[in-house]
Amino acid sequence: MKVSIDPALCQGHSRCFALAPELFDVDDYGMASVIGDGTVPPALQHKARLAMSNCPEFAITIEE
């Protein structure tokens, strides 16, 4: 599984970071980015799906 964020859609709510700080980072303005290349370890896949479903801007996508 790989997770990605569309920076054009991200509005800086930082919900992804709050839910899965192991997978996402935010800058000083709250704009999110994926840590590393976006590969999600099996133990964190539930957190990736939770972050995606909680993004109000639908900026997070998951590739299975």
C-alpha positions in Angstrom: 0.0 0.0 0.0 1.2 3.5 -0.8 -0.3 6.8 0.4 -0.1 10.1 -1.3 -1.3 13.7 -0.8 -2.3 16.1 -3.5 -0.7 19.4 -2.4 -3.2 21.4 -4.6 -6.1 20.0 -2.5 -4.6 20.1 1.0 -5.9 23.1 3.0 -3.8 22.5 6.1 -6.4 21.0 8.5 -3.6 18.5 9.7 -6.1 15.8 10.5 -3.9 13.2 8.8 -0.9 14.2 11.0 -3.1 14.0 14.1 -4.3 10.5 13.2 -1.1 9.1 11.7 2.0 11.0 12.6 4.1 8.0 11.6 2.9 8.5 7.9 2.5 12.3 7.6 4.3 15.4 8.4 3.1 19.0 8.3 4.9 22.3 7.8 4.6 25.5 9.8 1.3 26.3 8.0 -0.2 22.9 8.5 0.2 21.7 5.0 0.7 18.0 4.9 3.2 15.8 3.2 3.9 12.0 3.1 6.9 10.8 5.1 9.3 8.9 2.8 8.1 7.4 -0.4 4.6 6.8 0.9 4.9 3.1 1.5 2.7 2.1 4.4 3.8 -0.8 6.6 1.1 -3.4 7.2 0.8 -2.4 10.9 -0.1 1.2 9.9 -2.5 0.5 7.0 -5.6 1.1 9.2 -4.2 4.5 10.2 -3.6 5.4 6.5 -7.3 4.5 5.7 -8.5 6.5 8.7 -6.5 9.5 7.7 -7.9 9.3 4.1 -11.4 9.0 5.3 -11.0 12.0 7.7 -9.5 14.4 5.2 -12.1 17.1 4.5 -10.5 18.0 1.2 -10.1 14.5 -0.1 -6.4 15.2 -0.7 -5.2 11.8 0.4 -5.2 8.8 -1.9 -4.3 5.2 -1.3 -2.9 2.8 -3.9 -3.4 -0.8 -2.9 
